[in-house]
Amino acid sequence: MSDGNNMIRIQGAGKRYPMGAGEVEVLRGISLDVKKGEFVSVMGQSGSGKTTLMNLIGMLDSPSEGTILIDGNDITLKPQKELVGLRRRTVGFVFQQFHLIPSLTAYENVALPLVFAGEKDNGAVDIALERVGLSHRKEHKPAELSGGEQQRVAIARAIVMKPKILLADEPTGALDGTTGSMIISLLRSLAGEMTVIMVTHNRELAMLSDRIVNLVDGNIAE
């Protein structure tokens, strides 16, 4: 089932977590459509629900109410086992920390998702490294790479399975301004091939995306 031009459709999604005797409401009835190939930045103060929203889209967590459709699939109804396979095929993740394995080369780090999925390489790793401009560094280990290069390896790892959605949570947070801008340009170049959603505190960088979604107290501010 397809949802026309929307890759992500969120309708009335809320998220509450138990806390002590009660619960805390992190997201309150959010509705949001994101088109295929769109590059969207999510901004908001700490505690506004940005990471929770990313976790819901990334199928790492499920909403307390409402529905979320990813590429036409209602993920709110699927059992956990099915979500694991869907997430692996559909979503790539990039974080502020690079989470590279120090003992592995850039090539081996990028290959990990294929290894876990039991899939053959068939040139996918080389293509991903070329996409991020690091073919010439593929035999280097993380300690031999700059921060920006390590984040590019992390992005290559996130896209090696050709996901439909790339979720980037503060991808420039650990980098200097110039390197951060280069990473945003790279994400910008991937948009279109995939839908890119980025959480950032940096409005200047957010302006480079197609649109900005502002979260305030668990709600989307108009």
DAMORA-V150008 format. One record per residue. N is the residue number from 1. RES is the residue in one small letter. PHI is phi in degrees with one decimal (NA if undefined). OMEGA is omega as a letter, one per 20 degrees, with the letter a starting at -180 (* if undefined). NEAR is the number of other C-alpha atoms within 12 Angstrom. Layout:
n->[N N]
res->[RES RES]
phi->[PHI PHI]
omega->[OMEGA OMEGA]
near->[NEAR NEAR]
This chain:
n->[1 2 3 4 5 6 7 8 9 10 11 12 13 14 15 16 17 18 19 20 21 22 23 24 25 26 27 28 29 30 31 32 33 34 35 36 37 38 39 40 41 42 43 44 45 46 47 48 49 50 51 52 53 54 55 56 57 58 59 60 61 62 63 64 65 66 67 68 69 70 71 72 73 74 75 76 77 78 79 80 81 82 83 84 85 86 87 88 89 90 91 92 93 94 95 96 97 98 99 100 101 102 103 104 105 106 107 108 109 110 111 112 113 114 115 116 117 118 119 120 121 122 123 124 125 126 127 128 129 130 131 132 133 134 135 136 137 138 139 140 141 142 143 144 145 146 147 148 149 150 151 152 153 154 155 156 157 158 159 160 161 162 163 164 165 166 167 168 169 170 171 172 173 174 175 176 177 178 179 180 181 182 183 184 185 186 187 188 189 190 191 192 193 194 195 196 197 198 199 200 201 202 203 204 205 206 207 208 209 210 211 212 213 214 215 216 217 218 219 220 221 222]
res->[m s d g n n m i r i q g a g k r y p m g a g e v e v l r g i s l d v k k g e f v s v m g q s g s g k t t l m n l i g m l d s p s e g t i l i d g n d i t l k p q k e l v g l r r r t v g f v f q q f h l i p s l t a y e n v a l p l v f a g e k d n g a v d i a l e r v g l s h r k e h k p a e l s g g e q q r v a i a r a i v m k p k i l l a d e p t g a l d g t t g s m i i s l l r s l a g e m t v i m v t h n r e l a m l s d r i v n l v d g n i a e]
phi->[NA -107.2 -114.5 60.5 -93.1 -88.8 -87.2 -129.5 -131.2 -111.1 -128.3 57.8 -80.3 -121.6 -141.2 -122.7 -120.2 -64.7 -145.7 58.8 -86.1 -114.7 -149.1 -114.1 -95.3 -96.5 -121.6 -121.5 51.3 -79.9 -126.1 -157.5 -112.2 -125.4 -76.6 -60.9 80.4 -79.1 -115.1 -117.3 -101.0 -112.0 -123.0 160.1 -63.7 -58.2 86.8 -82.5 107.3 -60.5 -67.0 -60.8 -61.2 -62.5 -65.3 -68.9 -64.3 -81.0 63.5 -88.4 -148.8 -120.7 -71.6 -75.1 -154.8 89.9 -126.5 -131.8 -107.2 -114.6 52.3 85.9 -92.8 -78.0 -76.2 -72.0 -103.7 -85.7 -67.8 -53.1 -61.1 -69.6 -63.6 -59.7 -66.2 -64.9 -61.9 -60.8 -83.0 -108.6 -123.5 -112.6 -118.5 -128.6 -118.6 -64.2 -84.6 -77.1 53.8 -89.8 -87.1 -57.7 -81.7 -101.5 -72.9 -55.2 -58.9 -66.5 -62.8 -67.0 -74.7 -53.7 -58.4 -67.4 -60.7 -63.8 -85.2 69.2 -105.0 -77.0 -69.4 47.6 82.8 -62.7 -66.8 -61.6 -62.7 -63.5 -67.0 -65.2 -59.5 -100.8 72.7 -126.5 -54.3 -76.4 -115.0 -68.1 -91.5 -85.6 -90.1 -50.2 -63.4 -92.9 -113.1 -73.2 -57.2 -63.7 -67.6 -63.0 -68.2 -68.2 -62.6 -62.6 -69.0 -59.4 -62.9 -70.3 -105.3 -63.1 -90.4 52.6 -70.6 -83.2 -129.0 -114.9 -104.5 -120.0 -100.4 51.6 -66.9 -107.9 -59.3 -100.0 -119.1 -73.8 -55.8 -64.7 -64.9 -58.7 -61.9 -65.7 -66.3 -64.7 -60.1 -64.1 -62.2 -58.6 -71.9 -82.4 -60.6 104.8 -66.3 -143.6 -86.3 -114.1 -122.5 -124.5 -91.5 -149.8 -96.1 -96.9 -63.4 -59.0 -72.0 -61.6 -62.5 -81.0 -87.2 -69.7 -159.4 -114.5 -106.1 -98.8 -100.7 -132.6 50.1 79.0 -125.9 -83.2 -83.4 -77.3]
omega->[r a r a a r a r r a r a r r r r r r a a a r r a a r a r a r a r r a r r a r a r r a r r r r a r a a r r r a r r a r r a r a r r a a r r r a r r r a a a a r a a r a a r a r a a a a r a r a r r a r r r a a a r r a a r a a a r r r a a a a r a a r a a r r a r r a a r a r a a a r a r a a a a r r r r r r r r r r r r a a a r a a r a r r a a a a a a a a r a a r r r r r r r r r r a r r a r a r a r a r r r a a r r r a a r a r a r r r r r r r r r r *]
near->[11 15 20 16 17 26 36 42 31 37 23 24 34 32 32 23 19 12 10 7 7 9 12 19 24 30 36 29 27 35 27 31 30 35 31 30 28 33 38 40 40 42 38 29 20 19 19 27 35 37 33 35 45 39 26 36 46 39 38 25 27 32 35 26 22 25 30 40 35 41 33 25 26 28 34 31 20 21 15 16 14 17 26 20 18 29 35 31 29 33 39 38 42 36 32 30 24 36 25 34 23 17 15 21 29 41 38 31 37 46 37 30 31 26 19 17 18 12 18 16 22 13 17 27 37 29 24 33 35 26 26 37 24 31 23 17 25 32 22 26 23 30 19 18 24 20 29 33 34 43 44 48 50 45 48 45 45 45 45 42 38 29 35 36 44 48 45 44 35 35 44 39 28 22 25 15 18 15 23 29 25 25 38 40 23 31 43 31 22 31 30 23 21 33 40 48 51 49 43 38 27 26 22 16 34 33 23 27 34 25 22 30 35 29 33 22 24 32 31 28 18 11]
